[in-house]
Amino acid sequence: MPSELKKVMERISAEISKVVLGQQETIILLMVGLLARGHLLLEGVPGIGKTLLAKTFAYLLRAEFTRIQFTPDLMPADILGTSVYDLESRTFRLRKGPVFTDILLADEINRTPPKTQAALLEAMEERQVTIDGKTIPLSERFIVLATQNPIEQEGTYPLPEAQLDRFLMKIRLGYPAAGDEREIIGRYGRAQSIHPMDGTGLSRLPEGDWAKSLRRYVGQVRMEEGIVGYVQTLLEETRRSPHLHLGASTRAGIALLKSSQCLAALEGKEFITPDHVKKLAPPVLRHRLILRPEAELEGLGADAIIGQILNKVPVPR
């Protein structure tokens, strides 16, 4: 039953909060991405816990975890792997790259040039990679958690539209509330170790493929035709908006509906409501829309335009 999924969600949220404070909404979106098998892009200024959040999440799930620090000199082979010549056998053998894992943390993904960013395109879309003409499948549990700094920061490269569209959601992390920030600073001051996960007493989930076992609850959530029509109308309105040069694609609609189904399951609900769609519309759509220059000059952002469209489209009964 979806109620069982809600209990697991509450447990994971409580455990992550032992390490990362003030990011409850982000934790929920991480769980939505896990259930939907979607890749997530975490955006925020350096030093607010994006990497720590991803590492803690993977640790609790007992998932195989690999981190790549994206830098300007990183090459595609550093991500995918390469064929090397074995002198003993006189044959080429594959040296697998860090992409062969369950949860891949692409840290500061926008600090590497587009050529290297594109190495993840096939992996994210088809969960496979092609090396020297040979196609190799990735883990069934493979998802990418990418972090990026705001594009206004020095030394960043904007992600191409095709790359952005592979992410289920773009999650924006802000500074913690004052009380949470005081607690974080105090914890570090009292800690005996410089590693934030040490001494927290984290309780991992039992052995097993938790992502797969939890996804069976998502299929029990009903998807009424009115909700499907509501999502499709939202897509059409983005394409008609005078503020947007490019509206949301069909893939964006599928992502929004699937994410809403996962969120309903996490809340223990048996059906999707318009509120689920409204809550997830900004993170699912914000990185898929291209604004017109006039809108940017007026100070409008993607979230503001999405909010206008949500207020305009009638909610189904």
N, C-alpha and C positions, 0 to 999 in steps of 0.2 A: 504494500500500500504506500501511497505517497507520504503518509505520516512517518513511515520508517526512514524515508529519505530526509525528511525534515529533521529528525533526530540526529542523523549523521552530519547534516549541515551545521547544526547547533554545536555539535562536538568539535568539528573542525574549526569553526569560528572561535570557540572558546580557547582552543589550543594555540591558534595563531595569535590571539590577543595576548598570550603570555610573552610573545616576542615583539610583535608589531602592534602598536596602539593607534586607535583613531582611524582605522581603515575598514570599518564594518561593511560599507557599501561595496568597496573594492573586493572584499572577500566573497561576497555574494556573487559578484560578476565573475570571479575566478571559478566558482563552482558551476555557474551557468556555462562558461566556456568548456569546462571539463566534461559536463554532461552532453553538450552539443558537439563535442570533438572539434572545437573551434580554436583557432589561434588568436592570441590576445596581444594587443599593443598597449603597454603601460607608459604614459607620458607624464613627466614631471621634472622639476629641477633636481640637480644632484643633491644627494644627502637626505632624502626623505624616506628611504627604506624600500625602494622598488626591488632591488636585487635581493635583499633580505626576505621580503615577502614571498618572492618566487621560490627561493631555496627552502624556506620553511614549509610552504605548500607541498612541494615535491617530497620533502622528508616525511611529513605526516602521512602521505599516501603510499609511502614505500615504493615510489616510482624511481626508475633509473634516471639520474639527473646529470646533465652536462651543461657547462657554462662556457660560452665563447665571448671573449672581450673583443668587440669590434673596434678596429683601429684603421687609420688611413692606409697602412701597408698590408692589411689582411688580403689574402688571395682566395679565390673560389676553392682551390684544392685544400686550403686550410680548414674548410668547412665540410666538404664532401668526402675528401680522401683522394688517394691517387694510386696508380699501379706502380709498383717498384719491382726491379729485377732481382730475382733470387739467384745468387751465384751457384749455390749448391744444386738446386733443381734445374737451373738454366731456364726458368720460366718467370713470367710476370705474375705477381700475386697482389691482391688488393689490400691496401692499408686503409682501413675504414677511418673516416673522419668523425668528428664529434656529433654529426647529425644523426648517427646511428644510436639513438637513445629513446627514452620515453618522453621526457620533458626536456626540451632544449631551451636554455636561457640565452637569448641573443642580446647580450648586454650592450647598451648604447649603439643600437643597430644603425642609427643615422650618422655615426662617426666614421663610416667606411664608404667608399665610392659606390655608385650604382652598379658597377660591374660585379662587385662582390655581393652586394645585396641581392642581386638577381640569382645568385647561386641557390637561394632558398625557394625560388618560385615553383619549380617542379615538386620539391619536397613538400611544400605546404599545400599544394593543390591536389596532388595525386598520391602523396605519401610514398614516393619512390624517388630514386636518383639515377641518373645516367652517367656512368664513368667509362670513358674509352669505348663508347657505343654499346655498353652493356647496362641493362636496366636492373636495378637492385631494389627490392622492396624494403621499406622501413618498418619499424615496429607498429603493430596495430594500435598502440596507445600513444603514438607520436603526436605531440602538440608543441607549438612554439610559443613561448612567453618572451616577447621582445620588450626591451625598455628603450626609450629614446628621450633625449633632452629636447626642450622646446627649440624649434628651428631657428629662433632668433639668436641662439647661443653660438659662440664662435666655434668654427671647426665642424659644423654639421652639414649633412647632405640631405635634402628632402627626399623622402621615399617616393618612387614612381607610383602612378595611379594603379598600375597592375599589381604592384606589391601590396599597396594598402588594401586593395579589394580582397586579398587573401585573408586578411584579419577579420575575424568575426566581430570584434569590438575594439574600439579605441577608448581606453580607460584613462581618465585624467586624475592624477593624484595631486592633492594640494598639501599645504602645510597642516600639521595636526593642530587641534584646538589647544589653547593655552594650557589647560589642565593636563591633557595628554602629553604635551611637550615637556612640561615640568617633570612628569613621571618618567619619561624616557631619559631625560638628562640625569635624573636622580638614580635611576637603575644603573646607568653606566658608571656613575660615581661610586656606587656601593659594590659593584661587581668585582670579583676577584680575577676574572678573565676578560680579555679584550674581545672575545667572540660572543656576540649577543645571544646565541642559542645555548651556550654553556650555562648550566645551573638553573635552567628554566623548568626542568622536569617535564618536558614535552612527552605526551603519550601518543605514540603512533597508532594508526589503525592496524588491526590484525593483518596477518599475511593474506595475500589474495589480490586479484585484479579488481580493485574497488570501483574503478571507473566503469568497467563493463557490468559489474553487478548492480550498480546504482542506475545505470541507464535503462534498465528494464522497467523502472517505475515511471519514466518519462512517457513511455508509450501508453500508459493508462490515463493520461491527461487528455480530455476531449478537446477537439478543435472545431468549433461551430463554424458554419458557413458565413455567418455574420462577421466573425472575427477575420476570416480569410479575406472577405470583401473590404473590411476596414483597412487591413494592411495594404491591399492593392490600391485602394483610393489614396492612401498616404503616398505611395510611390508616384502615382499620377500627379499629385499636387506638387511634389518636388520637381517634376519635369516641367510644370507650368509656371513655377515661381519666377517672377521677374528678377529676383536676386541671384538666381543660380544659372551658371553656364551649363552645368551638367547635373542632372538629377540622379536619383537612386535607380540602380539596375534591378532586374529580376532576382539576381543572386542576393541583393540586399534584402528584398522582400522575404526570400526563403530564410535568410539568416535571422530576420526580425521575428518571424513566426516561430521558428524552431527555438530561438532563445526565449521567447515568451512562454512556450510550452515547458521548457526546463525551469524557468523561474516559478511558474505555477506549481510544478512538482516539488520544488524546494520549499515552497510555502505550505505544502500539504494539501493543495487544492486539486480538485478533480476536473477542472476545466479552466481554459484561458479566459481572462477578463480584459476589457479595454485598458484597465489600469496597468496590467502587465506589459501591454504593447507600448503604452505611453512612457512607462518607466525606462524601457530599453531602447526606445527610438533614438535618443541622443547618442549613446555609446555605439549603437549598431550603424547609424547613418552618418555621423559627423565627419568621418574620414573618407566617405565615399562621395561627398558632394564637392563640386567646384564652384566657388563663388565668383560672381561677376566683379570686375574692378570697382564699379560704382557702389556695390554693397559694402566692399571693404572700406571705401572712402567714407561711407556713412557710419562706419564703426560697427556694422553688423557682423556677427560671427555665425558659424554653422549652427550652433546650439540655439541662438536666437531665432534663426529662420525655421528650424525644426519646431520650436515652440509656437511660432505663428501658424505653421501648418497644422499642428495638433489642435490648436484652438479653433481653427477654421473647419476642420472635417468633423461632421456629426458623429457622435459615438453610437454604435449599434446597441439596440436594446437586447 
